[in-house]
């Protein structure tokens, strides 16, 4: 295996390496990285991939100065390189864009971009110490334009931006050179899962910026699980598994299937077998549910043992639909109905809050597991017991023994990779964090909270976002097990291939409406995409029809036009009321 790695390194040619890593290792309580050697070259993208926990983040933190290696050495531009901090690494031209954003939400975009180098103004008495706002805005706009954010006011607080735009601000901050302050120009840029929260257009802007950086001679490390992205932008690929480098090769020499096999240590088929399931009677029925123009009169049902997918473009209303069903947001109209425990037909239930949903056996696995699903600084046990407090408490006080026992049950059942129930959740990989969230709801089925039903309906919102391929298949297998037990699963995903792999039926959201529902065997990627655009095309047609109608230019003209025009324009209901449902 080492020969493969060194041959590929040699093929990167007689070029001088910008940065080298030789024999790097890192040990905490146990080894997490062992004997890794790599070279980075100017004007090249090296893709770094592997399962969560494979050592990618540890290696990038060593290079970026966030942690020191236990063994090994590095060079930068031919000189010994051992940064004692991230600031020291940045001063030498090595920068990182991490998954966890390093922004201050209450400060403006401009202030975040130039936080440690705010331009100062000079008064008649010399150095005045005031921030030069005009120059700050000018510089900020130039930096924002590099990543497609020119339409955003630099004075906007970062906390008011969406996650995708915040990610682009973080990238822009790292692209700003420090030459004016005597620091080295940007030489190495590490991008850790940079597209996880970006839209398609934002991804394209990022790739354009990467191309410009390559042309400038910057060496880039691109960490991602999205193999289609690696095919587009990477020249070489380094695969880590269990803390060791198993392959470095030219991208042209590897297929996505081969990369996956290297990551997990085995060949994976194109389909996953979720096991034989009996799909029963309807368990969940959503009828005409809506909220303003975000979700418009959506109807569908999910049967016991069925996996129902929800597809659509970003902004189509998928997450908003899940939140309405769960009671996290108030609905304007429509009902949610659930079948009885003994199999009675679904009847409408009142769900005005998440607490109501949980009492009726509905669980939501949110898309933002770190921000909304977990207490990252708390141990696994505390996170599992969050929805099961009465089962682990005595006289109003949590019993640590009971709490740990409950967590151990889920750790074993879900194969959560952790040192134990007392390990902090924030230290786990993304896939294992997702399992903890699921384990919380499964634990509720075991404990049988008083006055509540066991979880029977699970709403998964982007359940595999940001986790590696092997962990994805673990989540798929878990979904299959839940379906076999008779649960109804609703899965929102931006990955069409994922939905086509695991779902029995797929409903497509477009402009707040469910425009189509496909059964297995009926769908194709083209059909799903066409349905995803259907709602927007219908809106465009309505706007075009409205534009063709005569518009009175003055109140007098409106009166003279008589009731015919007024009634004609009001004859059709507004789009919100006209939005159809699919069932």
C-alpha positions in Angstrom: 0.0 0.0 0.0 2.9 2.3 0.8 4.3 1.6 -2.6 1.1 2.8 -4.3 1.2 6.0 -2.3 4.8 6.8 -3.1 4.5 5.9 -6.8 1.6 8.4 -7.1 3.6 11.0 -5.2 6.5 10.5 -7.6 4.1 10.9 -10.6 3.3 14.4 -9.2 6.6 15.0 -10.9 9.7 16.9 -10.5 7.8 20.0 -9.4 8.9 21.3 -6.0 6.3 20.7 -3.3 4.7 23.7 -1.6 4.1 21.7 1.5 5.2 18.2 2.6 4.0 16.0 5.4 6.3 13.1 6.4 5.3 10.3 8.9 2.6 12.4 10.6 0.8 10.7 13.5 -1.5 11.9 16.3 -2.4 10.1 19.5 -5.0 11.2 22.0 -6.2 8.4 24.3 -5.6 6.1 21.2 -4.0 6.7 17.8 -6.2 8.6 15.4 -3.5 9.2 12.7 -0.5 7.0 11.9 2.5 7.5 9.6 0.8 9.7 6.9 3.1 11.2 4.2 1.8 13.6 1.6 3.0 16.4 -0.7 1.0 19.4 -2.0 1.9 21.1 -5.2 1.3 24.6 -6.6 -1.8 25.0 -8.8 -3.2 21.6 -7.8 -6.3 20.4 -6.0 -5.6 17.3 -3.8 -8.9 15.7 -2.7 -8.7 14.2 0.8 -11.4 11.7 1.5 -12.4 8.9 3.8 -15.1 7.9 6.3 -15.8 10.1 9.3 -13.2 9.3 11.9 -10.7 8.3 9.2 -8.3 11.1 10.3 -9.1 13.8 7.6 -9.9 16.5 10.2 -6.9 15.6 12.4 -4.5 15.8 9.4 -6.0 19.1 8.3 -5.7 20.5 11.8 -2.1 19.5 12.0 -1.3 21.3 8.7 -3.4 24.3 9.7 -1.7 24.7 13.1 -4.7 23.8 15.3 -2.9 20.8 16.8 0.6 19.5 16.9 1.5 16.1 15.5 2.7 13.4 18.0 5.1 12.1 15.4 6.4 13.3 12.0 7.5 16.6 10.4 6.4 19.1 7.8 8.1 21.5 5.4 6.7 24.7 3.7 8.4 26.1 0.7 11.4 23.8 1.5 11.8 25.1 5.0 10.8 23.3 8.3 7.2 24.1 9.2 5.8 23.5 12.7 3.1 26.1 13.4 2.3 26.6 17.0 -1.1 28.1 16.3 -3.6 28.7 13.6 -2.6 32.4 13.5 1.0 31.4 12.9 0.0 29.1 10.1 -2.0 31.8 8.5 0.9 34.3 8.8 2.9 31.8 6.8 0.3 31.5 4.1 -1.6 28.3 5.2 -5.3 28.8 5.7 -8.3 26.7 6.5 -12.1 26.9 5.9 -13.6 24.5 8.4 -17.1 23.0 8.6 -17.7 24.8 11.9 -17.9 28.4 10.8 -15.5 30.8 12.5 -17.7 33.9 12.4 -19.2 36.3 14.9 -23.0 36.5 14.2 -23.6 39.9 15.8 -20.9 41.7 13.7 -21.4 42.8 10.1 -20.2 40.9 7.1 -17.5 43.5 6.5 -16.3 43.4 10.2 -16.1 39.6 10.0 -14.0 39.7 6.8 -11.5 42.2 8.2 -11.8 41.5 12.0 -8.1 41.5 12.7 -7.1 44.1 10.1 -9.8 46.8 10.2 -8.6 49.8 8.1 -7.9 52.9 10.2 -8.4 56.5 9.2 -5.8 59.3 9.7 -6.9 62.7 11.0 -5.1 66.0 10.9 -3.3 65.1 14.1 -2.0 61.8 12.7 -3.2 58.4 13.8 -6.8 58.8 14.9 -7.7 55.2 15.6 -11.1 55.4 13.9 -12.3 52.6 11.6 -12.3 53.8 8.0 -15.8 52.7 7.1 -15.7 53.8 3.5 -12.6 51.8 2.8 -13.9 48.9 4.9 -17.0 48.7 2.7 -15.0 49.1 -0.5 -12.6 46.3 0.5 -15.5 44.1 1.7 -17.5 44.5 -1.5 -14.4 43.4 -3.5 -13.9 40.4 -1.3 -17.6 39.4 -1.4 -17.7 39.7 -5.2 -15.1 37.0 -5.4 -17.6 34.5 -4.0 -20.8 35.9 -5.6 -22.0 37.9 -2.6 -21.9 41.3 -4.2 -25.7 41.8 -3.8 -25.4 41.6 0.0 -24.9 44.8 2.0 -21.6 44.6 3.9 -23.3 46.1 6.9 -25.6 43.1 7.2 -25.1 41.2 10.5 -23.7 37.7 9.6 -26.3 36.1 11.9 -29.0 37.3 9.6 -27.6 35.4 6.6 -28.4 31.8 5.7 -25.9 29.0 6.4 -24.9 28.9 2.8 -24.1 32.6 2.6 -22.3 32.4 5.9 -20.1 29.6 4.4 -19.2 31.9 1.5 -18.3 34.7 3.9 -16.0 32.3 5.7 -14.4 31.4 2.4 -14.0 35.0 1.3 -12.4 35.8 4.7 -9.7 33.2 4.0 -9.1 34.5 0.5 -8.1 37.9 1.6 -4.3 38.4 1.5 -2.3 39.7 4.4 0.5 41.1 2.2 -0.1 44.6 3.4 0.8 43.6 7.0 3.9 41.7 6.0 2.5 38.2 6.1 3.1 35.6 3.4 0.7 35.4 0.5 -1.8 32.6 0.4 0.1 29.4 -0.4 -2.1 26.5 0.9 -5.9 26.6 1.3 -7.7 23.7 3.1 -11.4 23.5 2.3 -13.3 21.1 4.7 -16.7 20.1 3.3 -17.1 23.6 1.8 -20.3 22.8 -0.2 -22.3 21.0 2.5 -24.6 24.0 2.9 -24.4 25.6 -0.5 -26.9 25.8 -3.3 -26.0 24.7 -6.8 -25.3 28.3 -7.9 -23.1 28.9 -4.8 -21.2 25.7 -5.5 -20.5 26.9 -9.1 -19.2 30.2 -7.7 -16.9 28.4 -5.3 -15.5 26.2 -8.1 -14.8 29.3 -10.2 -12.9 30.7 -7.3 -11.0 27.5 -6.9 -10.0 27.7 -10.6 -8.7 31.2 -10.1 -6.7 30.1 -7.0 -5.1 27.2 -9.0 -4.1 29.7 -11.7 -2.4 31.8 -9.0 -0.4 28.8 -7.9 -2.2 28.1 -4.6 -2.1 24.5 -3.4 -5.6 23.3 -2.4 -6.7 20.5 -0.1 -10.4 19.7 -0.8 -12.1 17.5 1.9 -15.4 16.1 0.7 -17.6 13.0 0.6 -19.2 14.2 -2.6 -17.4 12.1 -5.2 -18.9 13.9 -8.1 -17.3 17.1 -6.9 -13.9 15.4 -6.6 -14.2 14.2 -10.2 -14.8 17.8 -11.4 -12.0 19.7 -9.6 -9.4 17.3 -8.1 -6.2 16.3 -9.9 -5.1 13.8 -7.2 -7.0 11.9 -4.5 -5.7 10.8 -1.1 -7.8 8.2 0.7 -7.6 7.7 4.5 -9.0 4.8 6.4 -8.7 4.2 10.2 -6.1 6.9 10.5 -3.8 5.5 7.7 -3.2 6.6 4.2 -4.3 3.7 1.9 -4.0 5.3 -1.5 -2.7 8.4 -3.3 -3.4 8.5 -7.0 -4.3 10.6 -10.0 -8.1 11.3 -10.1 -8.1 9.9 -13.7 -6.9 6.5 -12.4 -9.8 6.0 -10.0 -13.6 5.6 -10.3 -16.1 6.7 -7.7 -16.8 3.1 -6.9 -13.2 2.3 -6.3 -12.8 5.4 -4.1 -15.7 4.2 -2.0 -14.3 0.7 -1.7 -10.9 2.2 -0.5 -12.7 4.3 2.0 -14.7 1.5 3.6 -12.4 -1.4 2.9 -14.9 -3.4 0.9 -16.8 -3.3 -2.4 -20.3 -1.8 -2.3 -23.1 -2.5 -4.7 -25.2 0.1 -6.4 -28.3 -0.8 -4.4 -28.8 -1.4 -0.7 -31.1 -4.2 0.4 -33.3 -2.9 3.2 -34.9 -6.3 3.8 -38.3 -7.8 3.2 -41.0 -5.5 4.5 -44.8 -5.6 4.7 -46.3 -2.3 3.8 -49.6 -2.0 5.7 -52.5 0.4 6.0 -52.1 4.2 6.1 -50.4 5.3 9.3 -49.9 9.1 8.6 -52.2 11.2 6.5 -51.5 14.9 5.7 -54.5 16.7 4.2 -54.3 20.2 2.7 -51.7 21.4 5.1 -50.3 24.9 4.4 -48.6 28.0 5.7 -48.8 31.3 3.8 -47.1 30.8 0.5 -44.3 28.6 1.8 -46.4 25.4 1.9 -49.5 25.3 -0.2 -52.3 22.7 0.4 -50.1 19.7 0.5 -51.7 16.2 0.8 -50.2 12.7 1.0 -50.3 9.6 3.1 -47.6 7.2 4.3 -48.3 3.6 5.2 -46.9 1.5 8.0 -43.6 0.0 6.8 -43.2 2.5 4.0 -40.4 4.9 3.2 -41.8 8.0 1.6 -39.3 10.4 0.1 -39.7 14.2 -0.4 -37.7 15.7 -3.2 -37.4 19.2 -4.6 -35.2 22.2 -5.1 -33.8 24.3 -2.2 -36.6 26.7 -1.1 -39.4 24.4 -2.4 -40.9 24.0 1.1 -39.6 20.6 2.0 -38.2 21.5 5.4 -41.1 23.8 6.1 -43.5 20.9 5.4 -41.7 18.7 8.0 -41.9 21.5 10.6 -45.6 21.9 10.0 -46.3 18.2 10.5 -44.2 18.3 13.6 -45.8 21.4 15.1 -42.6 23.4 15.1 -44.3 26.0 13.0 -48.0 27.0 13.1 -50.1 25.9 10.0 -52.7 28.1 8.5 -54.8 25.2 7.2 -55.0 21.5 6.8 -54.9 18.5 9.2 -52.5 15.8 10.3 -54.2 12.4 10.9 -52.7 9.3 12.5 -53.9 5.7 12.6 -54.8 4.2 16.0 -52.4 2.0 17.8 -54.7 -1.0 17.2 -54.8 -0.3 13.4 -57.9 2.0 13.3 -58.0 4.3 10.2 -56.3 7.6 10.6 -58.1 10.4 12.4 -57.2 14.0 12.7 -55.1 14.9 15.7 -54.3 18.3 17.2 -50.6 19.1 16.8 -49.8 22.7 17.8 -46.3 22.1 19.1 -43.4 19.5 19.0 -44.6 18.3 22.4 -48.0 17.4 20.9 -46.2 15.6 18.0 -44.0 13.6 20.3 -47.0 12.6 22.4 -48.7 11.3 19.3 -45.6 9.3 18.3 -44.1 11.6 15.7 -40.3 12.3 15.7 -38.3 14.8 13.7 -34.6 14.2 12.9 -33.7 17.8 11.9 -31.3 18.8 9.1 -29.3 20.9 11.5 -28.3 18.2 14.0 -25.6 20.4 15.6 -27.7 23.5 16.0 -31.1 21.9 16.7 -30.7 18.2 17.4 -27.9 17.9 19.9 -26.2 19.4 23.0 -22.7 19.2 21.7 -21.0 19.9 25.0 -23.0 17.3 26.8 -22.3 13.5 26.9 -24.0 10.9 24.7 -26.1 9.7 27.7 -27.6 13.2 28.3 -28.5 13.5 24.6 -30.1 10.1 24.4 -32.2 10.8 27.6 -33.4 14.2 26.5 -36.7 12.8 25.3 -36.9 10.3 28.1 -36.2 12.2 31.3 -39.0 10.6 33.4 -37.6 7.2 32.6 -34.1 8.0 34.0 -35.1 10.2 36.9 -35.9 9.4 40.5 -37.8 12.0 42.5 -37.1 14.6 39.9 -33.4 14.0 39.8 -31.7 12.2 36.9 -30.2 8.9 37.9 -26.8 8.6 36.2 -26.8 4.9 36.3 -30.2 4.6 34.6 -29.2 7.3 32.0 -26.0 5.5 31.1 -27.8 2.2 30.9 -30.3 3.7 28.5 -27.5 5.2 26.4 -25.6 1.9 26.3 -28.7 0.2 24.9 -28.7 2.6 21.9 -24.9 2.6 21.5 -25.0 -1.2 21.1 -28.2 -1.3 19.0 -27.0 1.4 16.6 -23.3 0.6 16.7 -22.4 4.2 17.7 -18.6 4.5 17.7 -17.9 6.1 21.0 -15.7 5.5 24.0 -18.8 5.3 26.2 -22.0 7.1 27.3 -20.0 9.8 29.0 -18.1 11.0 25.9 -19.2 14.4 24.7 -21.4 14.3 21.5 -19.3 17.1 19.9 -16.3 14.8 19.8 -18.2 12.2 17.6 -18.2 12.0 13.8 -21.2 13.3 11.9 -22.6 9.8 11.3 -22.4 8.9 14.9 -23.9 12.2 16.0 -26.9 11.4 13.7 -27.2 8.0 15.3 -27.4 9.6 18.7 -30.3 11.8 17.5 -32.1 8.7 16.2 -31.2 6.7 19.3 -33.0 9.3 21.4 -36.3 8.6 19.7 -35.8 4.8 19.6 -35.1 4.9 23.3 -38.5 6.5 23.8 -40.0 3.4 22.2 -38.3 1.3 24.9 -39.1 3.5 27.9 -42.7 4.1 27.0 -43.1 7.6 28.4 -46.2 7.9 30.5 -49.2 9.2 28.5 -47.3 9.0 25.2 -47.2 6.7 22.3 -44.0 5.0 21.1 -42.5 6.7 18.1 -44.3 5.4 15.0 -43.7 8.2 12.5 -40.1 9.4 11.8 -39.5 12.6 9.8 -35.9 12.6 8.5 -34.7 16.0 7.1 -31.4 15.6 5.1 -30.4 12.6 7.3 -27.1 11.9 5.6 -25.9 15.4 4.9 -22.2 15.8 5.8 -21.6 12.1 6.7 -19.4 9.7 4.9 -20.4 6.9 2.5 -20.0 4.0 5.0 -22.1 5.9 7.7 -24.8 6.6 5.1 -25.3 2.9 4.5 -25.5 2.4 8.3 -28.3 5.0 8.3 -30.1 3.4 5.4 -29.9 0.0 7.1 -31.4 1.6 10.2 -34.2 3.1 8.2 -34.9 -0.4 6.7 -35.1 -1.9 10.2 -37.5 0.8 11.4 -39.7 0.2 8.4 -39.7 -3.5 9.0 -41.0 -2.8 12.5 -44.0 -1.0 11.0 -42.9 2.6 11.4 -43.8 5.2 8.7 -40.7 7.1 7.5 -40.7 10.4 5.6 -37.3 11.3 4.2 -36.3 14.7 2.8 -33.2 14.7 0.7 -31.5 16.8 -1.9 -29.8 13.7 -3.2 -32.1 12.2 -5.9 -30.0 9.0 -6.1 -30.4 8.5 -2.3 -34.1 8.8 -2.5 -34.3 6.5 -5.5 -32.1 4.0 -3.6 -34.2 3.7 -0.4 -37.8 4.9 -1.0 -41.0 3.1 -1.9 -42.6 6.4 -3.2 -41.3 9.9 -3.8 -43.3 13.1 -3.6 -41.9 16.2 -5.3 -42.2 19.7 -3.8 -42.1 22.7 -6.1 -42.9 26.3 -5.1 -44.6 25.1 -1.9 -46.8 22.5 -3.6 -46.5 18.8 -4.0 -46.6 18.6 -7.8 -46.3 14.8 -8.2 -46.0 11.5 -6.4 -44.1 8.6 -8.0 -44.1 4.9 -7.0 -41.0 2.8 -7.4 -40.7 1.8 -11.0 -42.5 5.0 -12.2 -39.8 7.5 -11.5 -36.6 8.6 -13.3 -34.2 11.3 -12.5 -35.5 13.4 -15.5 -39.1 12.9 -14.3 -38.3 14.0 -10.7 -36.4 17.1 -11.9 -39.3 18.0 -14.3 -41.7 17.8 -11.4 -39.3 19.9 -9.2 -39.6 22.8 -11.7 -43.3 22.4 -12.5 -44.6 24.7 -9.7 -42.3 27.5 -10.7 -43.3 27.2 -14.4 -47.0 27.4 -13.3 -46.2 30.6 -11.3 -44.4 32.1 -14.3 -47.4 31.3 -16.5 -49.8 33.0 -14.0 -47.6 36.1 -13.9 -47.5 36.2 -17.7 -51.3 35.9 -17.9 -51.6 38.7 -15.4 -49.2 40.9 -17.4 -51.4 40.6 -20.5 -54.5 42.0 -18.7 -55.2 45.8 -19.1 -54.0 47.8 -16.2 -55.9 51.1 -15.4 -53.5 54.0 -15.1 -55.5 56.3 -12.9 -58.3 55.9 -10.4 -60.6 57.7 -12.9 -59.7 55.2 -15.6 -60.4 52.4 -13.2 -63.9 53.7 -12.5 -64.6 54.3 -16.1 -63.6 50.7 -17.0 -66.6 49.5 -15.0 -67.2 46.4 -13.1 -66.3 44.1 -15.9 -62.6 44.6 -15.5 -62.7 44.6 -11.7 -64.6 41.4 -11.6 -62.5 39.8 -14.3 -59.3 40.5 -12.5 -60.7 39.1 -9.2 -62.4 36.1 -10.7 -59.4 33.7 -10.1 -58.2 33.0 -6.6 -54.6 34.0 -5.7 -51.9 31.4 -6.3 -51.9 30.3 -2.6 -55.5 29.3 -2.8 -55.2 27.7 -6.2 -52.2 25.5 -5.3 -53.2 21.9 -5.9 -52.5 18.9 -3.8 -51.1 15.5 -4.8 -52.2 12.3 -3.3 
